[in-house]
Amino acid sequence: MRRLVLPLIIVIASIFTTCHGDVVLSEEAQVSARFSPSEIRLIMGNTTQVNYTLVVDKKALSSSAKSLQVEFRLITLSPQLEIVEFEPISSGSYKNDTTNSIHVVNIDIRHLHQENYLFNSSFYLKATYIGHAIIKLKSKLLMVDGKEESLNIATATNGQITIIRNEGLLDKIFMYSVIVFITISYINLGAQIDIDNVRRLVATPKIIFFGFLIGIVVMPSCSWLAGHLLFQDQPMYRVGSFIYACAPAASASVLWTVMFDADKELALGLQIASTVGALITMPIFLYAMDKSIDLEGQYTIKVPYLNLTRTLVVLLIALLIGSRLVGRNKRARQISQMIFRPLTMFVLLFIIMFSSIVYWYVYQMFNLHITLMAFLVTCATYILSGLLGYLIKRDIDHMITISISSTYRNSGIAFAALVVAFQPPDIFIAYVPCLTQVVTTSLIGLVFYAVKSLRKKK
């Protein structure tokens, strides 16, 4: 019986030793590393200690070797800027180059022999930005005679780093402030609506239908083409830009229409039509996007139906309050008319300036390609939408209104779609082109409004 049991125990023990964790290396690998935690998640602005264990194949250690040198190199995957760096600690030696942070550890061979070819230590990582990075290892033996010999690193050794940002108080203040100001603006707008103009639009719905078609065709097409040309290697940017283009018209489109003295009733009709229509058009566009942009099957983009419905309900209630309560009172209507333009300009400037403070970390990801794409998509959408409005024989006010409605999309709906589909920090990386588009469009609008105001004074 003992003759049967003893060999069996030896076999089981050898299997357990071979399969246990990452301690035993494969035949090809000579050095491996285990990180604790295994998935390194950092908070932007914080410094975190990361423990690691190096496992060295004793067969790889030459008798003439003096020390083992292991290099930990930080490589950013996304976005395209440095997002993490090593913080110096007492053990090891450190050096930096111009593109990546490097942490180098020199281990005495005698120390490895004493510790059963295991080396435990740690380093500190400071997260400077959101995104993804990896820790890539290189290793070599330093010989007594000064020569060097490279060692093979286990393929699964690279450490995966994810950096996120905690939502602060300013984020919530900004979100609720925008909701309140937009609601007040729409109550104010409801009091200024020309009922006769609304009746004319209802009697001839063709203009709303064609304006809606222009809005759902022009910007998504321009965005898809620009993303395909400029962001082949950045699928997240292409996704964010395309989702923004597929979103319905924004509340800002109506406010800008007012500032440019165009048809505010048509702008309202187009916003309502595009918000209702997005319940159908967004699933179609997002399905097509899934087929054309390779996300390696990791994500499923879903339509934020709840947010669309909420936007529509708030919009209609605010307009109803404005037209029924404020609009019917002569004194209230006069006050509303007096503060209408200043309030509208204040809301637009508030959104631009406050968002630049709250989302400054997203602004830092703006680069020439993203800004160029936003500028091209904005200009192409505005011009093409206006030309199509001219082809369907609309007057200049209608052409301007259709162009503005097609250009200013609802970034809140786009952000909601990204939140449903992705996890931080991918949400904010994909949101970069959305925010770039909002900023670029708003700045172009401010420039044209300034020119219009100066010409009016002359």
Order of alpha helices (4+ residues) and beta strands (2+ residues): alpha-beta-beta-beta-beta-beta-beta-beta-alpha-beta-beta-beta-beta-alpha-alpha-alpha-alpha-alpha-alpha-alpha-alpha-alpha-alpha-alpha-alpha-alpha
